Amino acid sequence: MLKNYKKAVLNIRAELKKYVLKNNLKSLVVGVSGGIDSALTLALAKPVCDEINIQLLARSITILTNKKDEIYRAKKIGKLFADDFKEVNLSNALSILLPSVVENYKNADKNNYNFKIRIGNIKARLRMIYLYELASRNKGMVLSTDNYTELLLGFWTLHGDVGDYGMIQNLWKTEVYSMARFLANNYNNEKYYDALTACIDAVPTDGLGITDSDLEQIGAKNYEEVDKILIEMLKNPKNPNLQNNKVVKRKINSEFKRNNPYNIPREKITDLKLW
């Protein structure tokens, strides 16, 4: 786990600045959920955008199942950290879209868990359509809000909520919380502290209406437990005490996501090389 959060924050911002300047980007776009990952992403990006004078755009995109407290936190974070913040409701767009893209939608069991997962995937992809259009129009890129714990658990939607550039993609979820706490404690501004702390203390959820919390889907009590299990599994994959663990099973069952898209190796097709 990280020991020096000050240095880590400075390193992340320096890398982001270098990448933005190298690629001549004019804006950065973040989808704000009211959760800790997008809040930290915004907080990390803000000083970089201020320094090199590019826009930081944030959008709170709600689709039917977002809760009032999530929307409130997203608004608070977005208004404080972004240069341009808007609330966007795509519920009507989804309602129009679903009958066209989901076969036999009218007769589907709307309370079926698998159905909720599938509709959740569509919601995530719809959010990204909006964010990528916004980034393209403003000559920018979409910042990813995923972390390493979610990567290992497959806790994201393929072709959905993966952005162009990940500042926190290689941080454990517990490190995300600690880094956000570090930033909150080092702001000489009560509003920044309150907004970040509210996201730190919130029940983690994907806003897709599948379950009441991310941890409920994962099958764990807290992220400290999740990260501890995953780290132990990476150190000792054959640990017999972990073979039937829900977290480990989720990691194994989501391997296909981390190998997507899978392309047949050329040597499996022909003995002729590409060049």
DRENPA-3360 file (N, C-alpha, C; in nm, 2 decimals, always signed):
BEGIN
1 = MLKNYKKA = +0.08/-0.12/+0.00/+0.00/+0.00/+0.00/+0.09/+0.13/+0.00 ~ +0.03/+0.23/-0.06/+0.11/+0.36/-0.06/+0.14/+0.41/+0.08 ~ +0.26/+0.47/+0.09/+0.30/+0.53/+0.22/+0.30/+0.68/+0.21 ~ +0.34/+0.73/+0.10/+0.36/+0.88/+0.08/+0.26/+0.93/-0.01 ~ +0.14/+0.97/+0.04/+0.03/+1.02/-0.05/+0.06/+1.15/-0.11 ~ +0.14/+1.23/-0.05/+0.17/+1.36/-0.10/+0.25/+1.34/-0.23 ~ +0.35/+1.26/-0.23/+0.44/+1.23/-0.34/+0.35/+1.16/-0.45 ~ +0.27/+1.07/-0.42/+0.18/+1.00/-0.52/+0.09/+1.10/-0.59;
9 = VLNIRAEL = +0.03/+1.19/-0.52/-0.06/+1.30/-0.58/+0.02/+1.38/-0.67 ~ +0.14/+1.43/-0.63/+0.23/+1.51/-0.72/+0.27/+1.43/-0.85 ~ +0.30/+1.30/-0.83/+0.34/+1.22/-0.94/+0.22/+1.21/-1.04 ~ +0.11/+1.18/-0.99/-0.01/+1.16/-1.08/-0.04/+1.29/-1.16 ~ -0.03/+1.40/-1.09/-0.06/+1.53/-1.16/+0.05/+1.56/-1.26 ~ +0.17/+1.53/-1.23/+0.28/+1.56/-1.32/+0.27/+1.47/-1.45 ~ +0.23/+1.35/-1.43/+0.21/+1.26/-1.55/+0.09/+1.30/-1.63 ~ -0.02/+1.35/-1.57/-0.14/+1.40/-1.64/-0.10/+1.52/-1.72;
17 = KKYVLKNN = -0.03/+1.61/-1.66/+0.01/+1.74/-1.73/+0.10/+1.70/-1.85 ~ +0.19/+1.61/-1.83/+0.28/+1.58/-1.94/+0.20/+1.52/-2.06 ~ +0.10/+1.43/-2.03/+0.02/+1.36/-2.13/-0.07/+1.47/-2.20 ~ -0.13/+1.55/-2.13/-0.22/+1.65/-2.19/-0.14/+1.75/-2.29 ~ -0.02/+1.79/-2.24/+0.06/+1.88/-2.33/+0.11/+1.81/-2.45 ~ +0.15/+1.69/-2.43/+0.21/+1.61/-2.54/+0.10/+1.59/-2.65 ~ -0.02/+1.57/-2.61/-0.13/+1.54/-2.70/-0.22/+1.66/-2.74 ~ -0.17/+1.77/-2.69/-0.24/+1.90/-2.73/-0.39/+1.90/-2.70;
25 = LKSLVVGV = -0.43/+1.84/-2.58/-0.57/+1.83/-2.54/-0.62/+1.97/-2.49 ~ -0.74/+2.00/-2.52/-0.80/+2.13/-2.48/-0.90/+2.11/-2.37 ~ -0.93/+1.99/-2.33/-1.03/+1.97/-2.22/-1.01/+1.83/-2.16 ~ -1.06/+1.82/-2.04/-1.07/+1.69/-1.97/-1.22/+1.67/-1.93 ~ -1.27/+1.55/-1.95/-1.41/+1.52/-1.92/-1.42/+1.41/-1.81 ~ -1.51/+1.44/-1.71/-1.53/+1.34/-1.60/-1.68/+1.32/-1.58 ~ -1.72/+1.19/-1.58/-1.86/+1.16/-1.54/-1.86/+1.15/-1.39 ~ -1.94/+1.23/-1.32/-1.94/+1.24/-1.18/-2.06/+1.17/-1.12;
33 = SGGIDSAL = -2.03/+1.07/-1.03/-2.14/+0.98/-0.98/-2.19/+1.02/-0.84 ~ -2.11/+1.10/-0.77/-2.13/+1.12/-0.63/-2.06/+1.02/-0.54 ~ -1.98/+0.93/-0.61/-1.89/+0.84/-0.54/-1.75/+0.88/-0.53 ~ -1.67/+0.80/-0.46/-1.53/+0.85/-0.42/-1.44/+0.85/-0.54 ~ -1.46/+0.75/-0.64/-1.36/+0.74/-0.75/-1.37/+0.87/-0.84 ~ -1.49/+0.91/-0.88/-1.50/+1.02/-0.97/-1.47/+1.15/-0.89 ~ -1.50/+1.15/-0.76/-1.46/+1.27/-0.68/-1.31/+1.29/-0.67 ~ -1.24/+1.18/-0.65/-1.09/+1.19/-0.64/-1.04/+1.22/-0.78;
41 = TLALAKPV = -1.09/+1.17/-0.89/-1.05/+1.20/-1.02/-1.06/+1.35/-1.05 ~ -1.17/+1.41/-1.02/-1.19/+1.55/-1.03/-1.09/+1.63/-0.95 ~ -1.07/+1.59/-0.83/-0.98/+1.67/-0.74/-0.83/+1.66/-0.78 ~ -0.80/+1.55/-0.84/-0.66/+1.53/-0.89/-0.64/+1.61/-1.02 ~ -0.74/+1.62/-1.10/-0.73/+1.69/-1.23/-0.74/+1.84/-1.22 ~ -0.81/+1.89/-1.13/-0.83/+2.04/-1.12/-0.71/+2.12/-1.13 ~ -0.61/+2.10/-1.04/-0.49/+2.19/-1.04/-0.41/+2.18/-1.18 ~ -0.41/+2.07/-1.24/-0.35/+2.05/-1.37/-0.42/+2.14/-1.48;
49 = CDEINIQL = -0.55/+2.13/-1.48/-0.63/+2.21/-1.57/-0.61/+2.36/-1.55 ~ -0.61/+2.39/-1.42/-0.59/+2.54/-1.39/-0.45/+2.58/-1.43 ~ -0.35/+2.50/-1.41/-0.21/+2.54/-1.44/-0.19/+2.56/-1.59 ~ -0.25/+2.47/-1.67/-0.22/+2.48/-1.82/-0.34/+2.54/-1.89 ~ -0.44/+2.59/-1.82/-0.55/+2.66/-1.87/-0.63/+2.59/-1.98 ~ -0.68/+2.47/-1.94/-0.77/+2.40/-2.02/-0.90/+2.37/-1.94 ~ -1.01/+2.34/-2.00/-1.13/+2.32/-1.93/-1.14/+2.18/-1.87 ~ -1.20/+2.18/-1.75/-1.23/+2.06/-1.68/-1.38/+2.05/-1.68;
57 = LARSITIL = -1.44/+1.96/-1.76/-1.58/+1.94/-1.77/-1.63/+1.82/-1.69 ~ -1.74/+1.84/-1.61/-1.79/+1.74/-1.53/-1.94/+1.73/-1.56 ~ -1.99/+1.60/-1.57/-2.13/+1.58/-1.59/-2.19/+1.48/-1.50 ~ -2.29/+1.51/-1.43/-2.37/+1.41/-1.35/-2.48/+1.36/-1.43 ~ -2.46/+1.23/-1.48/-2.55/+1.17/-1.57/-2.64/+1.07/-1.50 ~ -2.77/+1.11/-1.48/-2.86/+1.02/-1.41/-2.95/+0.95/-1.51 ~ -2.98/+0.82/-1.47/-3.07/+0.74/-1.56/-3.16/+0.65/-1.47 ~ -3.27/+0.70/-1.44/-3.38/+0.63/-1.37/-3.35/+0.59/-1.22;
65 = TNKKDEIY = -3.24/+0.52/-1.20/-3.21/+0.45/-1.07/-3.12/+0.53/-0.98 ~ -3.07/+0.64/-1.02/-2.98/+0.72/-0.93/-3.06/+0.77/-0.81 ~ -2.99/+0.76/-0.69/-3.06/+0.81/-0.57/-3.03/+0.96/-0.55 ~ -3.12/+1.02/-0.47/-3.11/+1.16/-0.44/-2.98/+1.20/-0.38 ~ -2.93/+1.12/-0.28/-2.81/+1.15/-0.21/-2.69/+1.15/-0.31 ~ -2.69/+1.05/-0.41/-2.58/+1.04/-0.51/-2.58/+1.17/-0.59 ~ -2.70/+1.21/-0.64/-2.71/+1.32/-0.72/-2.67/+1.45/-0.65 ~ -2.70/+1.46/-0.52/-2.66/+1.58/-0.44/-2.51/+1.58/-0.43;
73 = RAKKIGKL = -2.45/+1.47/-0.40/-2.30/+1.47/-0.38/-2.23/+1.50/-0.51 ~ -2.28/+1.45/-0.62/-2.22/+1.47/-0.76/-2.23/+1.62/-0.79 ~ -2.34/+1.68/-0.76/-2.36/+1.82/-0.79/-2.26/+1.91/-0.71 ~ -2.25/+1.87/-0.58/-2.16/+1.94/-0.49/-2.01/+1.94/-0.54 ~ -1.97/+1.81/-0.57/-1.83/+1.79/-0.62/-1.81/+1.86/-0.75 ~ -1.90/+1.84/-0.84/-1.89/+1.90/-0.98/-1.88/+2.05/-0.98 ~ -1.97/+2.11/-0.90/-1.97/+2.26/-0.90/-1.84/+2.32/-0.83 ~ -1.78/+2.24/-0.74/-1.66/+2.29/-0.67/-1.54/+2.27/-0.75;
81 = FADDFKEV = -1.52/+2.16/-0.82/-1.40/+2.13/-0.89/-1.39/+2.15/-1.04 ~ -1.51/+2.15/-1.10/-1.51/+2.16/-1.25/-1.53/+2.30/-1.29 ~ -1.48/+2.33/-1.41/-1.50/+2.47/-1.47/-1.64/+2.47/-1.53 ~ -1.69/+2.36/-1.57/-1.82/+2.35/-1.64/-1.89/+2.23/-1.59 ~ -1.99/+2.24/-1.51/-2.07/+2.13/-1.46/-2.21/+2.14/-1.50 ~ -2.27/+2.02/-1.54/-2.41/+2.02/-1.57/-2.47/+1.88/-1.52 ~ -2.60/+1.89/-1.49/-2.67/+1.76/-1.46/-2.74/+1.72/-1.59 ~ -2.73/+1.60/-1.62/-2.79/+1.54/-1.75/-2.88/+1.42/-1.71;
89 = NLSNALSI = -3.00/+1.42/-1.75/-3.09/+1.31/-1.72/-3.12/+1.24/-1.85 ~ -3.07/+1.11/-1.86/-3.09/+1.04/-1.98/-3.20/+0.93/-1.97 ~ -3.28/+0.95/-1.87/-3.39/+0.85/-1.85/-3.48/+0.83/-1.97 ~ -3.52/+0.95/-2.03/-3.61/+0.94/-2.14/-3.54/+0.88/-2.26 ~ -3.41/+0.91/-2.28/-3.34/+0.85/-2.39/-3.33/+0.70/-2.37 ~ -3.31/+0.65/-2.25/-3.30/+0.51/-2.22/-3.44/+0.44/-2.25 ~ -3.55/+0.51/-2.20/-3.68/+0.45/-2.22/-3.71/+0.43/-2.37 ~ -3.67/+0.52/-2.45/-3.69/+0.52/-2.60/-3.60/+0.41/-2.66;
97 = LLPSVVEN = -3.48/+0.39/-2.60/-3.38/+0.30/-2.66/-3.41/+0.16/-2.63 ~ -3.45/+0.13/-2.51/-3.46/-0.01/-2.46/-3.55/-0.10/-2.55 ~ -3.67/-0.06/-2.59/-3.75/-0.15/-2.67/-3.69/-0.18/-2.81 ~ -3.60/-0.09/-2.85/-3.53/-0.11/-2.98/-3.41/-0.20/-2.97 ~ -3.34/-0.21/-2.86/-3.22/-0.28/-2.85/-3.23/-0.41/-2.77 ~ -3.33/-0.42/-2.69/-3.35/-0.54/-2.60/-3.46/-0.63/-2.66 ~ -3.43/-0.74/-2.71/-3.53/-0.83/-2.77/-3.63/-0.88/-2.67 ~ -3.76/-0.87/-2.71/-3.87/-0.91/-2.62/-3.87/-0.83/-2.49;
105 = YKNADKNN = -3.84/-0.71/-2.50/-3.83/-0.62/-2.39/-3.96/-0.61/-2.31 ~ -4.07/-0.60/-2.39/-4.20/-0.58/-2.33/-4.24/-0.69/-2.23 ~ -4.20/-0.82/-2.27/-4.24/-0.93/-2.19/-4.13/-0.98/-2.09 ~ -4.02/-0.90/-2.08/-3.91/-0.94/-1.99/-3.95/-0.92/-1.84 ~ -3.89/-1.01/-1.76/-3.91/-0.99/-1.61/-3.82/-0.88/-1.56 ~ -3.87/-0.77/-1.54/-3.79/-0.65/-1.50/-3.72/-0.66/-1.37 ~ -3.77/-0.76/-1.28/-3.71/-0.78/-1.15/-3.60/-0.89/-1.15 ~ -3.58/-0.95/-1.26/-3.48/-1.06/-1.28/-3.34/-1.00/-1.26;
113 = YNFKIRIG = -3.25/-1.06/-1.18/-3.12/-1.01/-1.16/-3.04/-1.00/-1.28 ~ -3.04/-1.10/-1.37/-2.97/-1.10/-1.49/-3.02/-0.99/-1.58 ~ -3.15/-0.97/-1.58/-3.20/-0.86/-1.66/-3.15/-0.72/-1.61 ~ -3.15/-0.70/-1.48/-3.09/-0.58/-1.42/-2.95/-0.56/-1.46 ~ -2.87/-0.66/-1.46/-2.73/-0.65/-1.51/-2.72/-0.60/-1.65 ~ -2.80/-0.67/-1.74/-2.80/-0.63/-1.88/-2.84/-0.48/-1.90 ~ -2.94/-0.44/-1.83/-2.99/-0.30/-1.85/-2.89/-0.21/-1.79 ~ -2.82/-0.25/-1.68/-2.72/-0.17/-1.62/-2.60/-0.15/-1.71;
121 = NIKARLRM = -2.57/-0.25/-1.79/-2.46/-0.24/-1.89/-2.50/-0.13/-2.00 ~ -2.63/-0.14/-2.04/-2.67/-0.04/-2.14/-2.67/+0.10/-2.08 ~ -2.71/+0.12/-1.95/-2.70/+0.25/-1.89/-2.55/+0.30/-1.89 ~ -2.46/+0.22/-1.85/-2.32/+0.26/-1.85/-2.27/+0.30/-1.99 ~ -2.31/+0.22/-2.09/-2.27/+0.25/-2.22/-2.33/+0.38/-2.28 ~ -2.45/+0.41/-2.23/-2.52/+0.53/-2.27/-2.46/+0.65/-2.21 ~ -2.41/+0.64/-2.08/-2.34/+0.75/-2.02/-2.21/+0.78/-2.10 ~ -2.14/+0.67/-2.14/-2.02/+0.70/-2.21/-2.04/+0.76/-2.35;
129 = IYLYELAS = -2.15/+0.73/-2.41/-2.18/+0.79/-2.54/-2.18/+0.94/-2.52 ~ -2.25/+0.98/-2.42/-2.26/+1.12/-2.39/-2.13/+1.19/-2.36 ~ -2.05/+1.12/-2.27/-1.92/+1.18/-2.23/-1.82/+1.19/-2.35 ~ -1.82/+1.08/-2.43/-1.73/+1.08/-2.55/-1.76/+1.19/-2.65 ~ -1.89/+1.21/-2.67/-1.94/+1.31/-2.76/-1.89/+1.45/-2.71 ~ -1.91/+1.47/-2.58/-1.87/+1.59/-2.52/-1.72/+1.62/-2.53 ~ -1.64/+1.51/-2.51/-1.49/+1.52/-2.52/-1.45/+1.55/-2.66 ~ -1.51/+1.48/-2.76/-1.48/+1.51/-2.90/-1.51/+1.65/-2.94;
137 = RNKGMVLS = -1.63/+1.70/-2.90/-1.67/+1.84/-2.93/-1.57/+1.94/-2.87 ~ -1.51/+1.91/-2.76/-1.43/+2.01/-2.69/-1.28/+1.97/-2.70 ~ -1.24/+1.89/-2.80/-1.11/+1.85/-2.83/-1.03/+1.80/-2.70 ~ -1.10/+1.71/-2.63/-1.05/+1.66/-2.51/-1.05/+1.51/-2.50 ~ -1.04/+1.46/-2.37/-1.05/+1.31/-2.35/-1.13/+1.29/-2.22 ~ -1.18/+1.17/-2.21/-1.26/+1.12/-2.10/-1.16/+1.06/-2.00 ~ -1.17/+1.11/-1.87/-1.08/+1.05/-1.77/-1.15/+0.93/-1.71 ~ -1.08/+0.82/-1.70/-1.13/+0.70/-1.63/-1.14/+0.72/-1.48;
145 = TDNYTELL = -1.25/+0.66/-1.42/-1.26/+0.67/-1.28/-1.25/+0.53/-1.22 ~ -1.20/+0.43/-1.29/-1.19/+0.29/-1.24/-1.06/+0.28/-1.15 ~ -1.06/+0.19/-1.06/-0.94/+0.16/-0.97/-0.90/+0.01/-0.99 ~ -0.79/-0.02/-0.93/-0.73/-0.16/-0.95/-0.82/-0.27/-0.89 ~ -0.88/-0.24/-0.78/-0.97/-0.34/-0.72/-1.08/-0.38/-0.81 ~ -1.14/-0.27/-0.87/-1.25/-0.29/-0.97/-1.20/-0.37/-1.09 ~ -1.08/-0.34/-1.13/-1.02/-0.40/-1.25/-1.01/-0.55/-1.23 ~ -0.96/-0.59/-1.11/-0.94/-0.73/-1.08/-1.08/-0.80/-1.06;
153 = LGFWTLHG = -1.18/-0.73/-1.01/-1.31/-0.79/-0.99/-1.40/-0.79/-1.11 ~ -1.35/-0.73/-1.22/-1.44/-0.71/-1.34/-1.56/-0.63/-1.31 ~ -1.54/-0.53/-1.22/-1.65/-0.45/-1.17/-1.66/-0.32/-1.26 ~ -1.68/-0.35/-1.39/-1.71/-0.24/-1.48/-1.77/-0.30/-1.60 ~ -1.82/-0.21/-1.69/-1.90/-0.26/-1.81/-1.81/-0.25/-1.93 ~ -1.79/-0.36/-2.00/-1.71/-0.36/-2.12/-1.77/-0.26/-2.22 ~ -1.69/-0.18/-2.28/-1.73/-0.07/-2.37/-1.83/+0.02/-2.31 ~ -1.82/+0.03/-2.18/-1.91/+0.12/-2.10/-1.83/+0.23/-2.03;
161 = DVGDYGMI = -1.80/+0.20/-1.90/-1.74/+0.30/-1.82/-1.59/+0.30/-1.81 ~ -1.52/+0.27/-1.92/-1.37/+0.28/-1.92/-1.34/+0.40/-2.00 ~ -1.26/+0.49/-1.94/-1.22/+0.62/-2.01/-1.09/+0.60/-2.09 ~ -1.04/+0.72/-2.13/-0.91/+0.72/-2.21/-0.79/+0.72/-2.13 ~ -0.79/+0.77/-2.01/-0.67/+0.79/-1.93/-0.71/+0.77/-1.78 ~ -0.63/+0.68/-1.72/-0.66/+0.64/-1.58/-0.56/+0.69/-1.48 ~ -0.59/+0.79/-1.40/-0.50/+0.83/-1.30/-0.50/+0.74/-1.18 ~ -0.61/+0.68/-1.15/-0.63/+0.59/-1.03/-0.65/+0.44/-1.07;
169 = QNLWKTEV = -0.63/+0.41/-1.19/-0.65/+0.27/-1.24/-0.57/+0.17/-1.16 ~ -0.45/+0.21/-1.12/-0.35/+0.12/-1.06/-0.35/+0.15/-0.91 ~ -0.45/+0.21/-0.85/-0.46/+0.22/-0.70/-0.56/+0.13/-0.65 ~ -0.53/+0.06/-0.54/-0.63/-0.02/-0.47/-0.75/+0.07/-0.42 ~ -0.86/+0.01/-0.41/-0.98/+0.09/-0.36/-0.95/+0.16/-0.22 ~ -0.88/+0.09/-0.14/-0.85/+0.14/-0.01/-0.75/+0.26/-0.02 ~ -0.67/+0.25/-0.12/-0.57/+0.37/-0.15/-0.65/+0.49/-0.20 ~ -0.75/+0.46/-0.28/-0.84/+0.57/-0.33/-0.90/+0.64/-0.22;
177 = YSMARFLA = -0.95/+0.57/-0.12/-1.01/+0.63/+0.00/-0.91/+0.71/+0.08 ~ -0.79/+0.66/+0.09/-0.69/+0.72/+0.17/-0.63/+0.85/+0.10 ~ -0.62/+0.84/-0.03/-0.57/+0.96/-0.11/-0.68/+1.07/-0.10 ~ -0.80/+1.03/-0.11/-0.91/+1.13/-0.10/-0.91/+1.20/+0.04 ~ -0.89/+1.12/+0.14/-0.88/+1.17/+0.28/-0.76/+1.26/+0.29 ~ -0.65/+1.22/+0.23/-0.53/+1.31/+0.24/-0.56/+1.44/+0.18 ~ -0.62/+1.44/+0.06/-0.65/+1.57/-0.01/-0.75/+1.65/+0.07 ~ -0.85/+1.59/+0.13/-0.95/+1.66/+0.21/-0.89/+1.73/+0.33;
185 = NNYNNEKY = -0.80/+1.66/+0.39/-0.74/+1.71/+0.51/-0.64/+1.82/+0.48 ~ -0.59/+1.83/+0.36/-0.49/+1.93/+0.32/-0.55/+2.05/+0.25 ~ -0.68/+2.05/+0.23/-0.74/+2.17/+0.17/-0.77/+2.27/+0.29 ~ -0.73/+2.40/+0.26/-0.77/+2.50/+0.36/-0.90/+2.56/+0.32 ~ -1.00/+2.47/+0.29/-1.13/+2.52/+0.24/-1.23/+2.42/+0.29 ~ -1.32/+2.47/+0.37/-1.42/+2.38/+0.44/-1.51/+2.31/+0.33 ~ -1.55/+2.39/+0.23/-1.63/+2.33/+0.12/-1.57/+2.21/+0.05 ~ -1.44/+2.22/+0.02/-1.37/+2.11/-0.04/-1.37/+1.99/+0.05;
193 = YDALTACI = -1.34/+2.02/+0.18/-1.33/+1.91/+0.28/-1.46/+1.84/+0.29 ~ -1.57/+1.92/+0.30/-1.70/+1.86/+0.32/-1.75/+1.78/+0.20 ~ -1.72/+1.83/+0.08/-1.76/+1.76/-0.04/-1.69/+1.63/-0.06 ~ -1.56/+1.63/-0.04/-1.48/+1.50/-0.05/-1.52/+1.40/+0.06 ~ -1.53/+1.46/+0.18/-1.56/+1.37/+0.30/-1.70/+1.30/+0.28 ~ -1.79/+1.37/+0.22/-1.93/+1.32/+0.19/-1.92/+1.20/+0.10 ~ -1.83/+1.21/+0.00/-1.81/+1.10/-0.09/-1.73/+0.98/-0.03 ~ -1.64/+1.01/+0.06/-1.57/+0.91/+0.13/-1.66/+0.83/+0.22;
201 = DAVPTDGL = -1.75/+0.90/+0.28/-1.84/+0.83/+0.38/-1.96/+0.76/+0.31 ~ -1.98/+0.79/+0.19/-2.10/+0.74/+0.12/-2.10/+0.59/+0.10 ~ -2.22/+0.53/+0.09/-2.22/+0.38/+0.06/-2.18/+0.37/-0.09 ~ -2.08/+0.29/-0.12/-2.04/+0.28/-0.26/-2.14/+0.21/-0.35 ~ -2.18/+0.27/-0.46/-2.28/+0.21/-0.56/-2.24/+0.26/-0.70 ~ -2.28/+0.18/-0.80/-2.26/+0.21/-0.94/-2.37/+0.29/-1.00 ~ -2.48/+0.32/-0.92/-2.59/+0.40/-0.97/-2.67/+0.33/-1.08 ~ -2.65/+0.20/-1.10/-2.72/+0.13/-1.21/-2.85/+0.06/-1.16;
209 = GITDSDLE = -2.87/+0.06/-1.03/-2.99/+0.00/-0.98/-2.99/-0.15/-0.97 ~ -2.88/-0.21/-0.97/-2.87/-0.36/-0.97/-2.88/-0.41/-0.83 ~ -2.81/-0.35/-0.73/-2.82/-0.38/-0.59/-2.80/-0.24/-0.52 ~ -2.82/-0.25/-0.38/-2.81/-0.13/-0.30/-2.67/-0.08/-0.28 ~ -2.57/-0.16/-0.30/-2.43/-0.12/-0.29/-2.34/-0.21/-0.37 ~ -2.22/-0.16/-0.40/-2.12/-0.23/-0.47/-2.08/-0.36/-0.39 ~ -2.06/-0.34/-0.26/-2.02/-0.45/-0.18/-2.12/-0.56/-0.17 ~ -2.24/-0.53/-0.19/-2.35/-0.64/-0.19/-2.33/-0.72/-0.32;
217 = QIGAKNYE = -2.29/-0.66/-0.43/-2.26/-0.74/-0.55/-2.14/-0.82/-0.54 ~ -2.04/-0.76/-0.47/-1.91/-0.83/-0.46/-1.91/-0.94/-0.36 ~ -1.99/-0.92/-0.26/-2.00/-1.03/-0.15/-1.90/-1.01/-0.04 ~ -1.88/-0.88/+0.00/-1.79/-0.85/+0.11/-1.84/-0.75/+0.20 ~ -1.79/-0.73/+0.32/-1.83/-0.63/+0.42/-1.78/-0.49/+0.39 ~ -1.65/-0.49/+0.35/-1.59/-0.36/+0.32/-1.47/-0.38/+0.23 ~ -1.42/-0.27/+0.18/-1.31/-0.28/+0.08/-1.18/-0.32/+0.14 ~ -1.16/-0.29/+0.27/-1.04/-0.34/+0.33/-1.03/-0.49/+0.32;
225 = EVDKILIE = -1.14/-0.56/+0.35/-1.15/-0.70/+0.33/-1.13/-0.75/+0.19 ~ -1.19/-0.68/+0.09/-1.17/-0.71/-0.05/-1.03/-0.70/-0.09 ~ -0.96/-0.59/-0.06/-0.82/-0.57/-0.10/-0.73/-0.67/-0.04 ~ -0.75/-0.70/+0.09/-0.67/-0.80/+0.16/-0.68/-0.93/+0.10 ~ -0.80/-0.97/+0.06/-0.82/-1.10/-0.01/-0.75/-1.11/-0.15 ~ -0.76/-1.00/-0.22/-0.70/-0.99/-0.36/-0.55/-0.99/-0.35 ~ -0.50/-0.92/-0.26/-0.35/-0.91/-0.24/-0.30/-1.05/-0.20 ~ -0.36/-1.11/-0.11/-0.32/-1.25/-0.07/-0.33/-1.35/-0.19;
233 = MLKNPKNP = -0.44/-1.33/-0.27/-0.45/-1.42/-0.38/-0.34/-1.40/-0.49 ~ -0.30/-1.28/-0.51/-0.20/-1.25/-0.60/-0.06/-1.30/-0.55 ~ -0.04/-1.29/-0.42/+0.08/-1.34/-0.36/+0.09/-1.50/-0.36 ~ -0.03/-1.56/-0.34/-0.04/-1.70/-0.32/-0.16/-1.75/-0.39 ~ -0.16/-1.76/-0.52/-0.28/-1.81/-0.60/-0.34/-1.94/-0.56 ~ -0.26/-2.03/-0.51/-0.30/-2.16/-0.47/-0.34/-2.18/-0.32 ~ -0.35/-2.06/-0.26/-0.39/-2.07/-0.11/-0.53/-2.14/-0.10 ~ -0.53/-2.26/-0.03/-0.65/-2.34/-0.03/-0.77/-2.27/+0.05;
241 = NLQNNKVV = -0.73/-2.17/+0.14/-0.83/-2.10/+0.22/-0.91/-2.00/+0.13 ~ -0.86/-1.98/+0.01/-0.93/-1.87/-0.07/-1.01/-1.93/-0.19 ~ -1.00/-2.06/-0.21/-1.05/-2.12/-0.33/-1.20/-2.10/-0.35 ~ -1.27/-2.10/-0.24/-1.42/-2.09/-0.24/-1.47/-1.95/-0.20 ~ -1.37/-1.86/-0.19/-1.41/-1.72/-0.15/-1.48/-1.65/-0.27 ~ -1.59/-1.57/-0.23/-1.67/-1.50/-0.34/-1.59/-1.40/-0.41 ~ -1.50/-1.33/-0.34/-1.42/-1.23/-0.41/-1.32/-1.29/-0.51 ~ -1.26/-1.40/-0.47/-1.17/-1.47/-0.56/-1.24/-1.53/-0.68;
249 = KRKINSEF = -1.36/-1.59/-0.66/-1.44/-1.64/-0.77/-1.47/-1.54/-0.87 ~ -1.51/-1.42/-0.81/-1.54/-1.31/-0.90/-1.42/-1.27/-0.99 ~ -1.31/-1.27/-0.93/-1.19/-1.23/-1.00/-1.16/-1.33/-1.11 ~ -1.17/-1.46/-1.08/-1.15/-1.57/-1.18/-1.25/-1.56/-1.29 ~ -1.38/-1.54/-1.25/-1.49/-1.55/-1.35/-1.49/-1.42/-1.44 ~ -1.42/-1.32/-1.41/-1.42/-1.20/-1.49/-1.29/-1.18/-1.57 ~ -1.21/-1.29/-1.58/-1.08/-1.28/-1.65/-1.10/-1.24/-1.80 ~ -1.21/-1.28/-1.86/-1.24/-1.25/-2.00/-1.25/-1.10/-2.02;
257 = KRNNPYNI = -1.29/-1.02/-1.92/-1.30/-0.88/-1.93/-1.16/-0.82/-1.95 ~ -1.06/-0.87/-1.87/-0.93/-0.82/-1.88/-0.85/-0.86/-2.00 ~ -0.90/-0.96/-2.07/-0.84/-1.00/-2.20/-0.93/-0.96/-2.32 ~ -1.00/-0.86/-2.30/-1.09/-0.81/-2.41/-1.03/-0.70/-2.49 ~ -1.04/-0.70/-2.62/-1.09/-0.81/-2.70/-0.99/-0.92/-2.72 ~ -1.04/-1.04/-2.72/-0.95/-1.15/-2.74/-0.93/-1.17/-2.89 ~ -0.80/-1.17/-2.93/-0.77/-1.20/-3.07/-0.69/-1.33/-3.09 ~ -0.73/-1.41/-3.18/-0.65/-1.54/-3.20/-0.51/-1.50/-3.23;
265 = PREKITDL = -0.41/-1.56/-3.16/-0.27/-1.53/-3.19/-0.24/-1.58/-3.34 ~ -0.15/-1.50/-3.40/-0.12/-1.53/-3.54/-0.07/-1.67/-3.56 ~ +0.02/-1.72/-3.46/+0.08/-1.85/-3.47/-0.02/-1.96/-3.46 ~ -0.15/-1.93/-3.41/-0.25/-2.03/-3.40/-0.32/-2.04/-3.54 ~ -0.30/-1.94/-3.63/-0.36/-1.94/-3.76/-0.27/-1.99/-3.87 ~ -0.15/-1.94/-3.86/-0.06/-1.97/-3.97/+0.09/-1.96/-3.92 ~ +0.18/-2.02/-4.00/+0.32/-2.01/-3.96/+0.39/-1.89/-4.03 ~ +0.31/-1.82/-4.11/+0.36/-1.70/-4.18/+0.36/-1.58/-4.09;
273 = KLW = +0.47/-1.50/-4.08/+0.47/-1.38/-4.00/+0.41/-1.26/-4.07 ~ +0.38/-1.16/-3.99/+0.32/-1.04/-4.05/+0.42/-0.96/-4.13 ~ +0.55/-0.98/-4.11/+0.64/-0.90/-4.18/+0.76/-0.99/-4.22;
% end
